[in-house]
Amino acid sequence: MIGAENNILSAKDIHREFRTASAVLHVLKGVNLEISSRETVAVTGASGVGKSTLLHILGGLDRPTRGEVRIKGVTLSNQSEKSLAMFRNERVGFVFQFHYLLEDFDARENTMIPMLVAGKRKSEAAGKAELLLGMVGLKDRMEHRPNQLSGGEQQRLAVARALANDPEIVLADEPSGNLDTATGRKLHELLFELNASQGVTFLIATHNQELAGSCARKMSIVDGLIVENEIAR
């Protein structure tokens, strides 16, 4: 840990319960963590243990049953739904296992969308999108729609979109889960290149032990808690 003054994200006593007519499923049972600027941190654990749930809460896509998440001093639970949506768009990047790209828009336009939502001029957004697409190796694919791109290219596009508004942190949920081994490794290399060259902070939920072992820190979730916080290298 670099130090509290460099914290990008902190979570304190995060609980998440899901209620059905007959039972209460207590998925997260008091998670505490801190992520510092420029870190790469992996979250591992068995399927269904709560990795995606945790990332959704940390990114403001879901609210905890109790507990507090702060990103750069902003307490997410204090935000209205409208304010939280704006905050997510401008301060948090997301890369999912399923890319959620808009099929009717080309790569440049998909990358521009978060910037346009944030109120940037179209010309400014287009210029930034072209820069980002070049950075992720899609300079020659800007006018291709998602269905004209390979799976690896689609995920690279999703990474470019995640970086559109210079977020404080990028949350990646099984980013290479739908890719073959070789293509997945190329995506992993891209993430670490962006961390090294651009200082992008990544929190990555993954089953991939090779990816987790390449991160600076690795956490594991067992029975709703982070039970280890080990240096991966």
C-alpha positions as CSV (number, residue, x, y, z in Angstrom):
1,M,0.0,0.0,0.0
2,I,1.4,3.4,-1.0
3,G,-0.3,5.4,1.7
4,A,-3.6,6.9,2.6
5,E,-2.9,10.2,0.8
6,N,-2.7,8.3,-2.5
7,N,-5.9,6.3,-2.0
8,I,-8.2,6.2,-5.0
9,L,-10.8,3.9,-3.6
10,S,-11.7,2.7,-0.1
11,A,-14.4,0.4,1.1
12,K,-15.4,0.0,4.8
13,D,-17.5,-2.9,6.2
14,I,-19.3,-3.7,2.9
15,H,-22.2,-6.0,3.3
16,R,-24.6,-7.1,0.5
17,E,-27.7,-9.2,1.2
18,F,-30.2,-10.5,-1.4
19,R,-33.6,-11.3,-0.1
20,T,-36.1,-13.7,-1.6
21,A,-39.5,-14.8,-0.3
22,S,-38.0,-17.6,1.7
23,A,-34.4,-16.7,2.5
24,V,-31.7,-14.0,2.8
25,L,-28.5,-14.6,0.9
26,H,-25.6,-12.8,2.6
27,V,-23.0,-12.5,-0.1
28,L,-20.5,-9.9,1.3
29,K,-20.1,-9.9,5.0
30,G,-17.9,-7.0,5.9
31,V,-15.4,-6.3,3.1
32,N,-12.7,-3.7,3.8
33,L,-10.1,-2.7,1.1
34,E,-8.1,0.3,-0.1
35,I,-6.7,0.8,-3.6
36,S,-3.9,3.3,-4.2
37,S,-3.2,5.4,-7.3
38,R,-1.4,3.4,-10.1
39,E,-2.0,0.0,-8.5
40,T,-3.0,-3.2,-10.3
41,V,-5.1,-5.3,-7.9
42,A,-6.7,-8.7,-8.6
43,V,-9.7,-10.0,-6.8
44,T,-10.0,-13.8,-7.0
45,G,-12.3,-16.5,-5.6
46,A,-14.7,-19.3,-6.6
47,S,-17.6,-18.7,-8.9
48,G,-20.5,-17.1,-7.1
49,V,-18.4,-15.9,-4.2
50,G,-19.2,-12.2,-4.8
51,K,-16.5,-10.8,-7.0
52,S,-18.9,-9.2,-9.5
53,T,-21.1,-8.0,-6.7
54,L,-18.2,-6.3,-5.0
55,L,-17.1,-4.6,-8.2
56,H,-20.6,-3.4,-8.9
57,I,-20.8,-1.9,-5.4
58,L,-17.3,-0.3,-5.7
59,G,-18.2,1.3,-9.0
60,G,-21.6,2.6,-7.9
61,L,-23.6,0.2,-10.1
62,D,-25.1,-1.3,-7.0
63,R,-25.5,-0.1,-3.4
64,P,-24.4,-2.1,-0.4
65,T,-26.9,-3.3,2.3
66,R,-24.6,-1.4,4.6
67,G,-21.0,-0.1,4.5
68,E,-19.3,2.8,2.8
69,V,-17.5,3.3,-0.5
70,R,-15.4,6.4,-1.2
71,I,-13.7,7.3,-4.4
72,K,-11.3,10.2,-4.2
73,G,-13.1,11.4,-1.1
74,V,-16.6,11.2,-2.6
75,T,-18.9,8.9,-0.6
76,L,-21.1,7.0,-3.1
77,S,-23.9,6.4,-0.6
78,N,-24.4,10.2,-0.3
79,Q,-25.2,10.6,-4.0
80,S,-28.6,10.7,-5.6
81,E,-29.1,8.3,-8.5
82,K,-28.6,11.1,-11.0
83,S,-25.4,12.3,-9.4
84,L,-24.1,8.8,-9.0
85,A,-24.8,8.1,-12.7
86,M,-22.8,11.2,-13.6
87,F,-20.0,10.3,-11.2
88,R,-19.7,6.8,-12.7
89,N,-19.5,8.1,-16.2
90,E,-16.9,10.6,-15.4
91,R,-14.8,9.0,-12.7
92,V,-15.0,5.2,-13.0
93,G,-14.2,3.1,-16.0
94,F,-15.8,-0.4,-16.5
95,V,-14.6,-3.4,-18.6
96,F,-16.9,-6.4,-18.5
97,Q,-16.7,-10.0,-19.7
98,F,-19.4,-9.1,-22.2
99,H,-18.3,-5.9,-23.8
100,Y,-21.8,-4.2,-24.0
101,L,-20.7,-2.2,-27.1
102,L,-23.4,-0.5,-29.2
103,E,-23.7,-2.5,-32.4
104,D,-25.1,0.4,-34.5
105,F,-22.1,2.6,-33.8
106,D,-18.5,2.2,-35.0
107,A,-15.5,2.0,-32.8
108,R,-14.9,5.7,-32.7
109,E,-18.5,6.5,-31.9
110,N,-18.6,3.8,-29.1
111,T,-15.5,5.4,-27.5
112,M,-17.0,8.9,-27.9
113,I,-20.3,8.2,-26.1
114,P,-19.1,8.6,-22.4
115,M,-17.5,11.9,-23.4
116,L,-20.6,13.2,-25.1
117,V,-22.7,12.1,-22.1
118,A,-20.3,14.2,-19.9
119,G,-20.9,17.2,-22.1
120,K,-17.7,17.3,-24.2
121,R,-17.9,18.8,-27.7
122,K,-18.3,16.3,-30.5
123,S,-15.0,17.4,-32.1
124,E,-13.1,17.1,-28.8
125,A,-14.6,13.7,-28.2
126,A,-13.7,12.4,-31.6
127,G,-10.1,13.5,-31.3
128,K,-9.8,11.9,-27.9
129,A,-11.4,8.7,-29.2
130,E,-9.0,8.5,-32.0
131,L,-6.1,8.9,-29.6
132,L,-7.4,6.2,-27.3
133,L,-8.1,3.8,-30.2
134,G,-4.5,4.2,-31.4
135,M,-3.3,3.5,-27.8
136,V,-5.2,0.2,-27.7
137,G,-4.1,-0.9,-31.2
138,L,-7.2,-0.1,-33.1
139,K,-6.0,2.8,-35.1
140,D,-7.0,1.1,-38.4
141,R,-10.3,-0.2,-37.1
142,M,-12.0,3.1,-36.0
143,E,-14.8,2.9,-38.6
144,H,-15.6,-0.8,-37.9
145,R,-18.7,-1.7,-36.0
146,P,-18.4,-4.2,-33.1
147,N,-19.6,-7.1,-35.3
148,Q,-16.8,-6.4,-37.7
149,L,-14.2,-6.8,-34.9
150,S,-12.7,-10.0,-33.4
151,G,-13.4,-10.8,-29.8
152,G,-10.0,-9.4,-28.7
153,E,-10.6,-6.2,-30.7
154,Q,-14.0,-5.8,-29.1
155,Q,-12.4,-6.0,-25.6
156,R,-9.7,-3.5,-26.7
157,L,-12.5,-1.2,-27.8
158,A,-14.2,-1.7,-24.4
159,V,-10.9,-0.7,-22.7
160,A,-10.7,2.5,-24.9
161,R,-14.3,3.4,-23.9
162,A,-13.5,2.8,-20.2
163,L,-10.6,5.3,-20.5
164,A,-12.7,8.0,-22.3
165,N,-13.1,10.4,-19.4
166,D,-9.7,9.7,-17.7
167,P,-11.3,7.8,-14.8
168,E,-9.8,7.6,-11.3
169,I,-10.0,3.8,-11.6
170,V,-10.9,1.1,-14.0
171,L,-12.9,-1.9,-12.7
172,A,-12.5,-5.0,-14.9
173,D,-14.8,-8.0,-14.4
174,E,-13.4,-11.1,-16.0
175,P,-12.1,-9.0,-18.9
176,S,-10.6,-12.0,-20.8
177,G,-13.2,-14.5,-19.7
178,N,-14.6,-14.9,-23.2
179,L,-11.2,-14.9,-25.0
180,D,-8.9,-17.7,-26.0
181,T,-5.7,-18.0,-24.1
182,A,-3.4,-16.2,-26.6
183,T,-5.9,-13.4,-27.2
184,G,-6.5,-13.1,-23.4
185,R,-2.8,-12.7,-22.8
186,K,-2.6,-9.9,-25.4
187,L,-5.4,-8.1,-23.5
188,H,-3.6,-8.6,-20.2
189,E,-0.4,-7.1,-21.7
190,L,-2.4,-4.1,-22.9
191,L,-3.8,-3.5,-19.3
192,F,-0.3,-3.6,-17.8
193,E,1.1,-1.4,-20.6
194,L,-1.6,1.2,-19.8
195,N,-0.8,1.0,-16.1
196,A,2.9,1.5,-16.8
197,S,2.7,4.2,-19.5
198,Q,-0.5,6.1,-18.5
199,G,-0.7,5.4,-14.7
200,V,-4.2,3.8,-15.1
201,T,-5.3,2.1,-11.8
202,F,-6.9,-1.3,-12.3
203,L,-9.0,-3.5,-10.0
204,I,-9.6,-6.8,-11.8
205,A,-11.9,-9.6,-10.8
206,T,-10.7,-12.8,-12.4
207,H,-10.5,-16.5,-12.3
208,N,-7.3,-16.3,-14.4
209,Q,-4.5,-17.1,-12.0
210,E,-1.9,-16.0,-14.6
211,L,-3.5,-12.5,-14.8
212,A,-3.9,-12.3,-11.0
213,G,-0.3,-13.3,-10.4
214,S,0.9,-10.5,-12.7
215,C,-0.9,-7.8,-10.6
216,A,0.9,-5.9,-7.9
217,R,-1.6,-7.2,-5.3
218,K,-4.0,-10.1,-5.1
219,M,-7.0,-10.4,-2.9
220,S,-9.2,-13.5,-2.4
221,I,-12.9,-13.6,-1.3
222,V,-14.0,-16.6,0.8
223,D,-17.3,-16.8,2.6
224,G,-18.0,-13.1,2.0
225,L,-14.7,-11.7,3.3
226,I,-11.3,-10.8,1.9
227,V,-9.3,-13.4,3.8
228,E,-5.9,-12.7,2.3
229,N,-4.2,-9.7,0.8
230,E,-0.9,-11.0,-0.6
231,I,1.8,-9.5,-2.7
232,A,1.5,-11.3,-6.0
233,R,5.1,-10.6,-7.0
